[in-house]
Each structure stands twice: as structure tokens, then as C-alpha cells.
Amino acid sequence: MEDAHEEAREKKLQELKKKFMERQQEEQELHAQQQMEGVLRKILSPEAKNRLSNVRLVNPERYAQTVQYLLYAAQAGRIQQRLSEQELVGLLAKLSHKKEISIRRK
């Protein structure tokens, strides 16, 4: 009976550890998201930020690619002032160039 009690206690402890780790990971993700939003607020004009939010709704992959590029450029010091909406549109166009695949039959 004591073994069963000990097993139940150990199981409960493992569950609590798992919940703690999940919560800690969620908090880290939230913190990283808040930092990213803060950097984007600093480097994008309100209109550009709104445009980027629209891109996020329509094309999450392009949003992620653009945000990654913007954060890298900001870290590298390549963004000296806030980007306007037009500059962001140009960046989106530049990043969205797809490689054309041509199939030639012989």
C-alpha cells in the first residue's frame, strides 16, 4: 500500500513538473513576442506596422519572413530610421520575388 501511495505521489510530482515547464516555456515565448513587437514598433511607422499586420492575416509565411528580415536588419544596424509604409511595400516586393521554374522539353 505504501508503494502505491509513493507511486501516486511521484506521478503527481511529475505532472506538476510538466505543467511548470510548459508554463515557463509559454512565458518565454510571450516575452520573446513582446520584445519582437517592441523592436517592430521602433523601426516601423504606424502605417507600416498596420500593413505588416495585414500581411500577417493574409500570408503568415511572408509575414514571418519579413519580420525575420527586419529584426536581422535592425540588429545589424542597417535600419537607421523608421520605415514608411512605402518602404515596407518595396521590401515586401523585394522579398516576394519567386524563382521562376521553367521546364524545357527536348
N, CA, C and O atoms as a Tinker XYZ file with bonds, in Angstrom:
   424  protein
     1  N      0.829000   -1.194000    0.000000    73     2
     2  CA     0.000000    0.000000    0.000000    64     1     3
     3  C      0.868000    1.249000    0.000000    63     2     4     5
     4  O      0.543000    2.256000   -0.629000    81     3
     5  N      1.964000    1.158000    0.713000    73     3     6
     6  CA     2.872000    2.295000    0.766000    64     5     7
     7  C      3.492000    2.572000   -0.603000    63     6     8     9
     8  O      3.718000    3.726000   -0.966000    81     7
     9  N      3.766000    1.503000   -1.360000    73     7    10
    10  CA     4.314000    1.664000   -2.713000    64     9    11
    11  C      3.334000    2.379000   -3.637000    63    10    12    13
    12  O      3.727000    3.235000   -4.430000    81    11
    13  N      2.060000    2.024000   -3.531000    73    11    14
    14  CA     1.037000    2.665000   -4.347000    64    13    15
    15  C      0.939000    4.144000   -4.009000    63    14    16    17
    16  O      0.788000    4.990000   -4.891000    81    15
    17  N      1.027000    4.440000   -2.729000    73    15    18
    18  CA     0.973000    5.835000   -2.288000    64    17    19
    19  C      2.192000    6.604000   -2.825000    63    18    20    21
    20  O      2.073000    7.740000   -3.285000    81    19
    21  N      3.341000    5.971000   -2.756000    73    19    22
    22  CA     4.577000    6.591000   -3.243000    64    21    23
    23  C      4.520000    6.803000   -4.757000    63    22    24    25
    24  O      4.968000    7.836000   -5.254000    81    23
    25  N      3.973000    5.830000   -5.491000    73    23    26
    26  CA     3.832000    5.948000   -6.947000    64    25    27
    27  C      2.881000    7.087000   -7.309000    63    26    28    29
    28  O      3.157000    7.858000   -8.228000    81    27
    29  N      1.780000    7.194000   -6.601000    73    27    30
    30  CA     0.815000    8.266000   -6.857000    64    29    31
    31  C      1.462000    9.625000   -6.584000    63    30    32    33
    32  O      1.265000   10.586000   -7.328000    81    31
    33  N      2.224000    9.679000   -5.520000    73    31    34
    34  CA     2.917000   10.931000   -5.170000    64    33    35
    35  C      3.942000   11.301000   -6.249000    63    34    36    37
    36  O      4.055000   12.462000   -6.640000    81    35
    37  N      4.674000   10.309000   -6.716000    73    35    38
    38  CA     5.679000   10.536000   -7.768000    64    37    39
    39  C      5.009000   10.979000   -9.069000    63    38    40    41
    40  O      5.506000   11.867000   -9.762000    81    39
    41  N      3.886000   10.356000   -9.390000    73    39    42
    42  CA     3.147000   10.722000  -10.600000    64    41    43
    43  C      2.661000   12.167000  -10.513000    63    42    44    45
    44  O      2.755000   12.924000  -11.479000    81    43
    45  N      2.148000   12.535000   -9.359000    73    43    46
    46  CA     1.661000   13.902000   -9.143000    64    45    47
    47  C      2.817000   14.899000   -9.273000    63    46    48    49
    48  O      2.653000   15.973000   -9.851000    81    47
    49  N      3.971000   14.541000   -8.737000    73    47    50
    50  CA     5.145000   15.394000   -8.823000    64    49    51
    51  C      5.582000   15.583000  -10.283000    63    50    52    53
    52  O      5.942000   16.689000  -10.686000    81    51
    53  N      5.549000   14.512000  -11.063000    73    51    54
    54  CA     5.912000   14.589000  -12.475000    64    53    55
    55  C      4.934000   15.489000  -13.244000    63    54    56    57
    56  O      5.351000   16.274000  -14.096000    81    55
    57  N      3.651000   15.376000  -12.946000    73    55    58
    58  CA     2.646000   16.220000  -13.582000    64    57    59
    59  C      2.889000   17.694000  -13.266000    63    58    60    61
    60  O      2.801000   18.550000  -14.146000    81    59
    61  N      3.193000   17.979000  -12.006000    73    59    62
    62  CA     3.462000   19.363000  -11.609000    64    61    63
    63  C      4.709000   19.899000  -12.313000    63    62    64    65
    64  O      4.728000   21.051000  -12.747000    81    63
    65  N      5.737000   19.078000  -12.426000    73    63    66
    66  CA     6.960000   19.494000  -13.129000    64    65    67
    67  C      6.657000   19.799000  -14.593000    63    66    68    69
    68  O      7.141000   20.785000  -15.149000    81    67
    69  N      5.849000   18.936000  -15.206000    73    67    70
    70  CA     5.485000   19.126000  -16.614000    64    69    71
    71  C      4.710000   20.434000  -16.796000    63    70    72    73
    72  O      4.996000   21.204000  -17.713000    81    71
    73  N      3.733000   20.682000  -15.924000    73    71    74
    74  CA     2.959000   21.919000  -16.006000    64    73    75
    75  C      3.850000   23.137000  -15.807000    63    74    76    77
    76  O      3.696000   24.148000  -16.492000    81    75
    77  N      4.784000   23.035000  -14.865000    73    75    78
    78  CA     5.706000   24.144000  -14.610000    64    77    79
    79  C      6.558000   24.431000  -15.836000    63    78    80    81
    80  O      6.741000   25.591000  -16.205000    81    79
    81  N      7.081000   23.385000  -16.471000    73    79    82
    82  CA     7.926000   23.562000  -17.653000    64    81    83
    83  C      7.130000   24.167000  -18.813000    63    82    84    85
    84  O      7.627000   25.041000  -19.525000    81    83
    85  N      5.889000   23.696000  -18.998000    73    83    86
    86  CA     5.037000   24.239000  -20.059000    64    85    87
    87  C      4.755000   25.713000  -19.812000    63    86    88    89
    88  O      4.811000   26.524000  -20.737000    81    87
    89  N      4.455000   26.056000  -18.581000    73    87    90
    90  CA     4.152000   27.447000  -18.242000    64    89    91
    91  C      5.383000   28.330000  -18.438000    63    90    92    93
    92  O      5.281000   29.454000  -18.930000    81    91
    93  N      6.536000   27.813000  -18.052000    73    91    94
    94  CA     7.774000   28.569000  -18.220000    64    93    95
    95  C      8.061000   28.802000  -19.701000    63    94    96    97
    96  O      8.488000   29.890000  -20.086000    81    95
    97  N      7.828000   27.787000  -20.532000    73    95    98
    98  CA     8.051000   27.935000  -21.969000    64    97    99
    99  C      7.077000   28.952000  -22.562000    63    98   100   101
   100  O      7.468000   29.763000  -23.401000    81    99
   101  N      5.822000   28.915000  -22.137000    73    99   102
   102  CA     4.828000   29.881000  -22.608000    64   101   103
   103  C      5.248000   31.306000  -22.244000    63   102   104   105
   104  O      5.116000   32.222000  -23.055000    81   103
   105  N      5.748000   31.488000  -21.036000    73   103   106
   106  CA     6.193000   32.808000  -20.601000    64   105   107
   107  C      7.384000   33.287000  -21.431000    63   106   108   109
   108  O      7.463000   34.466000  -21.776000    81   107
   109  N      8.306000   32.385000  -21.752000    73   107   110
   110  CA     9.456000   32.753000  -22.575000    64   109   111
   111  C      9.013000   33.156000  -23.973000    63   110   112   113
   112  O      9.519000   34.129000  -24.532000    81   111
   113  N      8.063000   32.405000  -24.543000    73   111   114
   114  CA     7.543000   32.731000  -25.867000    64   113   115
   115  C      6.837000   34.085000  -25.848000    63   114   116   117
   116  O      6.997000   34.886000  -26.769000    81   115
   117  N      6.064000   34.337000  -24.805000    73   115   118
   118  CA     5.371000   35.613000  -24.673000    64   117   119
   119  C      6.373000   36.754000  -24.553000    63   118   120   121
   120  O      6.196000   37.805000  -25.169000    81   119
   121  N      7.420000   36.553000  -23.767000    73   119   122
   122  CA     8.455000   37.574000  -23.606000    64   121   123
   123  C      9.154000   37.857000  -24.939000    63   122   124   125
   124  O      9.391000   39.015000  -25.282000    81   123
   125  N      9.479000   36.813000  -25.682000    73   123   126
   126  CA    10.128000   36.986000  -26.989000    64   125   127
   127  C      9.195000   37.723000  -27.946000    63   126   128   129
   128  O      9.639000   38.587000  -28.702000    81   127
   129  N      7.913000   37.388000  -27.918000    73   127   130
   130  CA     6.925000   38.058000  -28.771000    64   129   131
   131  C      6.834000   39.543000  -28.421000    63   130   132   133
   132  O      6.765000   40.391000  -29.310000    81   131
   133  N      6.835000   39.854000  -27.124000    73   131   134
   134  CA     6.762000   41.251000  -26.695000    64   133   135
   135  C      8.008000   42.019000  -27.125000    63   134   136   137
   136  O      7.909000   43.172000  -27.545000    81   135
   137  N      9.172000   41.395000  -27.025000    73   135   138
   138  CA    10.404000   42.051000  -27.463000    64   137   139
   139  C     10.359000   42.324000  -28.960000    63   138   140   141
   140  O     10.740000   43.405000  -29.408000    81   139
   141  N      9.891000   41.341000  -29.741000    73   139   142
   142  CA     9.798000   41.496000  -31.180000    64   141   143
   143  C      8.847000   42.641000  -31.527000    63   142   144   145
   144  O      9.152000   43.469000  -32.385000    81   143
   145  N      7.706000   42.683000  -30.862000    73   143   146
   146  CA     6.743000   43.761000  -31.116000    64   145   147
   147  C      7.347000   45.128000  -30.779000    63   146   148   149
   148  O      7.117000   46.107000  -31.489000    81   147
   149  N      8.110000   45.184000  -29.707000    73   147   150
   150  CA     8.762000   46.437000  -29.330000    64   149   151
   151  C      9.750000   46.909000  -30.380000    63   150   152   153
   152  O      9.790000   48.096000  -30.706000    81   151
   153  N     10.538000   46.003000  -30.908000    73   151   154
   154  CA    11.505000   46.359000  -31.957000    64   153   155
   155  C     10.768000   46.809000  -33.213000    63   154   156   157
   156  O     11.156000   47.796000  -33.838000    81   155
   157  N      9.706000   46.096000  -33.587000    73   155   158
   158  CA     8.939000   46.480000  -34.779000    64   157   159
   159  C      8.312000   47.866000  -34.600000    63   158   160   161
   160  O      8.262000   48.654000  -35.545000    81   159
   161  N      7.833000   48.159000  -33.384000    73   159   162
   162  CA     7.264000   49.490000  -33.127000    64   161   163
   163  C      8.301000   50.587000  -33.316000    63   162   164   165
   164  O      7.982000   51.685000  -33.772000    81   163
   165  N      9.555000   50.277000  -32.958000    73   163   166
   166  CA    10.622000   51.270000  -33.086000    64   165   167
   167  C     11.053000   51.497000  -34.527000    63   166   168   169
   168  O     11.414000   52.614000  -34.897000    81   167
   169  N     11.018000   50.443000  -35.350000    73   167   170
   170  CA    11.579000   50.571000  -36.701000    64   169   171
   171  C     10.530000   50.773000  -37.792000    63   170   172   173
   172  O     10.882000   51.041000  -38.940000    81   171
   173  N      9.235000   50.648000  -37.446000    73   171   174
   174  CA     8.178000   50.829000  -38.443000    64   173   175
   175  C      7.263000   51.978000  -38.064000    63   174   176   177
   176  O      6.933000   52.176000  -36.895000    81   175
   177  N      6.863000   52.728000  -39.073000    73   175   178
   178  CA     5.857000   53.764000  -38.834000    64   177   179
   179  C      4.536000   53.055000  -38.517000    63   178   180   181
   180  O      4.387000   51.871000  -38.820000    81   179
   181  N      3.575000   53.764000  -37.908000    73   179   182
   182  CA     2.285000   53.122000  -37.604000    64   181   183
   183  C      1.597000   52.544000  -38.847000    63   182   184   185
   184  O      0.983000   51.479000  -38.788000    81   183
   185  N      1.707000   53.254000  -39.958000    73   183   186
   186  CA     1.092000   52.760000  -41.195000    64   185   187
   187  C      1.778000   51.485000  -41.675000    63   186   188   189
   188  O      1.115000   50.551000  -42.126000    81   187
   189  N      3.106000   51.448000  -41.578000    73   187   190
   190  CA     3.856000   50.265000  -41.992000    64   189   191
   191  C      3.540000   49.087000  -41.064000    63   190   192   193
   192  O      3.424000   47.948000  -41.515000    81   191
   193  N      3.406000   49.366000  -39.786000    73   191   194
   194  CA     3.065000   48.319000  -38.819000    64   193   195
   195  C      1.682000   47.754000  -39.140000    63   194   196   197
   196  O      1.470000   46.543000  -39.065000    81   195
   197  N      0.750000   48.626000  -39.495000    73   195   198
   198  CA    -0.592000   48.200000  -39.877000    64   197   199
   199  C     -0.537000   47.348000  -41.143000    63   198   200   201
   200  O     -1.222000   46.330000  -41.235000    81   199
   201  N      0.262000   47.753000  -42.105000    73   199   202
   202  CA     0.413000   46.992000  -43.351000    64   201   203
   203  C      0.966000   45.606000  -43.047000    63   202   204   205
   204  O      0.491000   44.607000  -43.587000    81   203
   205  N      1.967000   45.553000  -42.186000    73   203   206
   206  CA     2.571000   44.273000  -41.827000    64   205   207
   207  C      1.560000   43.377000  -41.100000    63   206   208   209
   208  O      1.570000   42.158000  -41.275000    81   207
   209  N      0.706000   43.970000  -40.300000    73   207   210
   210  CA    -0.349000   43.191000  -39.627000    64   209   211
   211  C     -1.320000   42.597000  -40.644000    63   210   212   213
   212  O     -1.787000   41.470000  -40.483000    81   211
   213  N     -1.620000   43.365000  -41.691000    73   211   214
   214  CA    -2.488000   42.854000  -42.757000    64   213   215
   215  C     -1.822000   41.689000  -43.484000    63   214   216   217
   216  O     -2.480000   40.707000  -43.825000    81   215
   217  N     -0.524000   41.802000  -43.717000    73   215   218
   218  CA     0.218000   40.723000  -44.363000    64   217   219
   219  C      0.156000   39.475000  -43.494000    63   218   220   221
   220  O      0.048000   38.358000  -44.001000    81   219
   221  N      0.226000   39.672000  -42.194000    73   219   222
   222  CA     0.176000   38.538000  -41.262000    64   221   223
   223  C     -1.126000   37.759000  -41.406000    63   222   224   225
   224  O     -1.132000   36.531000  -41.331000    81   223
   225  N     -2.222000   38.475000  -41.613000    73   223   226
   226  CA    -3.515000   37.819000  -41.766000    64   225   227
   227  C     -3.627000   37.061000  -43.081000    63   226   228   229
   228  O     -4.192000   35.969000  -43.138000    81   227
   229  N     -3.081000   37.659000  -44.138000    73   227   230
   230  CA    -3.226000   37.089000  -45.472000    64   229   231
   231  C     -2.195000   36.003000  -45.752000    63   230   232   233
   232  O     -2.523000   34.959000  -46.315000    81   231
   233  N     -0.947000   36.252000  -45.359000    73   231   234
   234  CA     0.132000   35.331000  -45.694000    64   233   235
   235  C      1.108000   35.216000  -44.514000    63   234   236   237
   236  O      2.110000   35.929000  -44.471000    81   235
   237  N      0.821000   34.333000  -43.570000    73   235   238
   238  CA     1.670000   34.201000  -42.378000    64   237   239
   239  C      3.137000   33.880000  -42.692000    63   238   240   241
   240  O      4.031000   34.317000  -41.967000    81   239
   241  N      3.387000   33.128000  -43.754000    73   239   242
   242  CA     4.764000   32.797000  -44.111000    64   241   243
   243  C      5.544000   34.039000  -44.535000    63   242   244   245
   244  O      6.685000   34.243000  -44.122000    81   243
   245  N      4.910000   34.863000  -45.366000    73   243   246
   246  CA     5.571000   36.094000  -45.811000    64   245   247
   247  C      5.786000   37.027000  -44.622000    63   246   248   249
   248  O      6.819000   37.690000  -44.526000    81   247
   249  N      4.808000   37.076000  -43.718000    73   247   250
   250  CA     4.938000   37.886000  -42.507000    64   249   251
   251  C      6.161000   37.453000  -41.712000    63   250   252   253
   252  O      6.985000   38.279000  -41.321000    81   251
   253  N      6.270000   36.144000  -41.476000    73   251   254
   254  CA     7.392000   35.624000  -40.686000    64   253   255
   255  C      8.722000   35.929000  -41.372000    63   254   256   257
   256  O      9.689000   36.313000  -40.714000    81   255
   257  N      8.769000   35.760000  -42.680000    73   255   258
   258  CA     9.995000   36.042000  -43.433000    64   257   259
   259  C     10.350000   37.523000  -43.333000    63   258   260   261
   260  O     11.514000   37.869000  -43.131000    81   259
   261  N      9.372000   38.382000  -43.471000    73   259   262
   262  CA     9.613000   39.825000  -43.419000    64   261   263
   263  C     10.045000   40.259000  -42.029000    63   262   264   265
   264  O     10.981000   41.045000  -41.888000    81   263
   265  N      9.378000   39.760000  -41.009000    73   263   266
   266  CA     9.744000   40.113000  -39.634000    64   265   267
   267  C     11.165000   39.647000  -39.332000    63   266   268   269
   268  O     11.952000   40.371000  -38.722000    81   267
   269  N     11.479000   38.436000  -39.764000    73   267   270
   270  CA    12.829000   37.919000  -39.543000    64   269   271
   271  C     13.865000   38.827000  -40.213000    63   270   272   273
   272  O     14.898000   39.141000  -39.621000    81   271
   273  N     13.587000   39.242000  -41.434000    73   271   274
   274  CA    14.497000   40.138000  -42.149000    64   273   275
   275  C     14.623000   41.476000  -41.423000    63   274   276   277
   276  O     15.727000   41.990000  -41.246000    81   275
   277  N     13.492000   42.037000  -41.006000    73   275   278
   278  CA    13.503000   43.338000  -40.328000    64   277   279
   279  C     14.278000   43.275000  -39.013000    63   278   280   281
   280  O     15.059000   44.175000  -38.705000    81   279
   281  N     14.064000   42.222000  -38.246000    73   279   282
   282  CA    14.773000   42.090000  -36.966000    64   281   283
   283  C     16.266000   41.926000  -37.190000    63   282   284   285
   284  O     17.069000   42.505000  -36.460000    81   283
   285  N     16.644000   41.147000  -38.187000    73   283   286
   286  CA    18.061000   40.964000  -38.500000    64   285   287
   287  C     18.685000   42.290000  -38.941000    63   286   288   289
   288  O     19.777000   42.650000  -38.499000    81   287
   289  N     17.985000   43.006000  -39.809000    73   287   290
   290  CA    18.495000   44.291000  -40.293000    64   289   291
   291  C     18.610000   45.296000  -39.152000    63   290   292   293
   292  O     19.564000   46.072000  -39.108000    81   291
   293  N     17.663000   45.290000  -38.241000    73   291   294
   294  CA    17.708000   46.201000  -37.100000    64   293   295
   295  C     18.884000   45.852000  -36.192000    63   294   296   297
   296  O     19.579000   46.743000  -35.704000    81   295
   297  N     19.105000   44.574000  -35.969000    73   295   298
   298  CA    20.233000   44.146000  -35.135000    64   297   299
   299  C     21.560000   44.515000  -35.777000    63   298   300   301
   300  O     22.506000   44.904000  -35.092000    81   299
   301  N     21.621000   44.391000  -37.089000    73   299   302
   302  CA    22.860000   44.679000  -37.810000    64   301   303
   303  C     23.085000   46.183000  -37.981000    63   302   304   305
   304  O     24.144000   46.606000  -38.446000    81   303
   305  N     22.088000   46.987000  -37.604000    73   303   306
   306  CA    22.229000   48.435000  -37.701000    64   305   307
   307  C     21.967000   48.985000  -39.090000    63   306   308   309
   308  O     22.356000   50.113000  -39.391000    81   307
   309  N     21.317000   48.208000  -39.936000    73   307   310
   310  CA    21.033000   48.659000  -41.302000    64   309   311
   311  C     19.773000   49.513000  -41.391000    63   310   312   313
   312  O     19.514000   50.126000  -42.427000    81   311
   313  N     19.001000   49.558000  -40.337000    73   311   314
   314  CA    17.806000   50.406000  -40.320000    64   313   315
   315  C     18.106000   51.581000  -39.403000    63   314   316   317
   316  O     18.187000   51.426000  -38.184000    81   315
   317  N     18.268000   52.746000  -39.993000    73   315   318
   318  CA    18.657000   53.933000  -39.238000    64   317   319
   319  C     17.460000   54.763000  -38.779000    63   318   320   321
   320  O     17.536000   55.467000  -37.772000    81   319
   321  N     16.357000   54.677000  -39.521000    73   319   322
   322  CA    15.160000   55.435000  -39.163000    64   321   323
   323  C     13.936000   54.565000  -39.406000    63   322   324   325
   324  O     14.023000   53.491000  -40.002000    81   323
   325  N     12.800000   55.050000  -38.933000    73   323   326
   326  CA    11.570000   54.284000  -39.110000    64   325   327
   327  C     11.260000   54.098000  -40.590000    63   326   328   329
   328  O     11.397000   55.024000  -41.390000    81   327
   329  N     10.841000   52.893000  -40.935000    73   327   330
   330  CA    10.455000   52.614000  -42.309000    64   329   331
   331  C      9.021000   53.087000  -42.539000    63   330   332   333
   332  O      8.138000   52.863000  -41.711000    81   331
   333  N      8.809000   53.737000  -43.662000    73   331   334
   334  CA     7.453000   54.165000  -44.019000    64   333   335
   335  C      6.706000   52.989000  -44.641000    63   334   336   337
   336  O      7.280000   51.933000  -44.908000    81   335
   337  N      5.431000   53.198000  -44.860000    73   335   338
   338  CA     4.627000   52.150000  -45.484000    64   337   339
   339  C      5.139000   51.840000  -46.886000    63   338   340   341
   340  O      5.198000   50.677000  -47.287000    81   339
   341  N      5.512000   52.885000  -47.635000    73   339   342
   342  CA     6.015000   52.667000  -48.997000    64   341   343
   343  C      7.315000   51.876000  -48.997000    63   342   344   345
   344  O      7.525000   51.017000  -49.853000    81   343
   345  N      8.183000   52.164000  -48.041000    73   343   346
   346  CA     9.437000   51.412000  -47.950000    64   345   347
   347  C      9.163000   49.949000  -47.604000    63   346   348   349
   348  O      9.827000   49.048000  -48.117000    81   347
   349  N      8.185000   49.720000  -46.734000    73   347   350
   350  CA     7.817000   48.354000  -46.385000    64   349   351
   351  C      7.230000   47.630000  -47.592000    63   350   352   353
   352  O      7.518000   46.453000  -47.809000    81   351
   353  N      6.411000   48.322000  -48.376000    73   351   354
   354  CA     5.838000   47.718000  -49.584000    64   353   355
   355  C      6.966000   47.314000  -50.538000    63   354   356   357
   356  O      6.929000   46.236000  -51.131000    81   355
   357  N      7.962000   48.184000  -50.679000    73   355   358
   358  CA     9.111000   47.856000  -51.526000    64   357   359
   359  C      9.866000   46.653000  -50.998000    63   358   360   361
   360  O     10.290000   45.793000  -51.770000    81   359
   361  N     10.036000   46.588000  -49.695000    73   359   362
   362  CA    10.718000   45.451000  -49.080000    64   361   363
   363  C      9.917000   44.166000  -49.292000    63   362   364   365
   364  O     10.486000   43.123000  -49.613000    81   363
   365  N      8.611000   44.243000  -49.115000    73   363   366
   366  CA     7.759000   43.075000  -49.341000    64   365   367
   367  C      7.871000   42.589000  -50.787000    63   366   368   369
   368  O      7.932000   41.386000  -51.043000    81   367
   369  N      7.898000   43.530000  -51.721000    73   367   370
   370  CA     8.032000   43.157000  -53.134000    64   369   371
   371  C      9.382000   42.500000  -53.390000    63   370   372   373
   372  O      9.480000   41.518000  -54.126000    81   371
   373  N     10.418000   43.055000  -52.773000    73   371   374
   374  CA    11.759000   42.509000  -52.955000    64   373   375
   375  C     11.865000   41.101000  -52.379000    63   374   376   377
   376  O     12.479000   40.223000  -52.984000    81   375
   377  N     11.270000   40.890000  -51.219000    73   375   378
   378  CA    11.349000   39.587000  -50.571000    64   377   379
   379  C     10.448000   38.539000  -51.217000    63   378   380   381
   380  O     10.661000   37.340000  -51.034000    81   379
   381  N      9.444000   38.983000  -51.970000    73   379   382
   382  CA     8.486000   38.029000  -52.519000    64   381   383
   383  C      8.841000   37.558000  -53.919000    63   382   384   385
   384  O      8.087000   36.789000  -54.516000    81   383
   385  N      9.965000   37.999000  -54.454000    73   383   386
   386  CA    10.354000   37.512000  -55.775000    64   385   387
   387  C     10.497000   36.007000  -55.717000    63   386   388   389
   388  O     11.299000   35.459000  -54.960000    81   387
   389  N      9.718000   35.377000  -56.516000    73   387   390
   390  CA     9.772000   33.919000  -56.550000    64   389   391
   391  C     10.680000   33.505000  -57.697000    63   390   392   393
   392  O     10.723000   34.141000  -58.749000    81   391
   393  N     11.383000   32.450000  -57.466000    73   391   394
   394  CA    12.222000   31.926000  -58.535000    64   393   395
   395  C     11.310000   31.263000  -59.549000    63   394   396   397
   396  O     10.477000   30.422000  -59.213000    81   395
   397  N     11.488000   31.659000  -60.781000    73   395   398
   398  CA    10.679000   31.058000  -61.818000    64   397   399
   399  C     11.318000   29.749000  -62.244000    63   398   400   401
   400  O     12.525000   29.665000  -62.471000    81   399
   401  N     10.501000   28.763000  -62.344000    73   399   402
   402  CA    10.966000   27.465000  -62.770000    64   401   403
   403  C     10.460000   27.244000  -64.181000    63   402   404   405
   404  O      9.259000   27.267000  -64.445000    81   403
   405  N     11.386000   27.034000  -65.057000    73   403   406
   406  CA    10.981000   26.778000  -66.436000    64   405   407
   407  C     11.362000   25.345000  -66.790000    63   406   408   409
   408  O     12.454000   24.870000  -66.479000    81   407
   409  N     10.449000   24.699000  -67.429000    73   407   410
   410  CA    10.662000   23.316000  -67.842000    64   409   411
   411  C     10.804000   23.303000  -69.357000    63   410   412   413
   412  O      9.894000   23.687000  -70.092000    81   411
   413  N     11.938000   22.863000  -69.788000    73   411   414
   414  CA    12.166000   22.774000  -71.227000    64   413   415
   415  C     12.119000   21.314000  -71.633000    63   414   416   417
   416  O     12.775000   20.457000  -71.040000    81   415
   417  N     11.347000   21.063000  -72.629000    73   415   418
   418  CA    11.267000   19.687000  -73.119000    64   417   419
   419  C     12.113000   19.562000  -74.366000    63   418   420   421
   420  O     12.133000   20.450000  -75.218000    81   419
   421  N     12.788000   18.479000  -74.455000    73   419   422
   422  CA    13.683000   18.274000  -75.612000    64   421   423
   423  C     13.117000   17.251000  -76.545000    63   422   424
   424  O     13.726000   16.947000  -77.570000    81   423
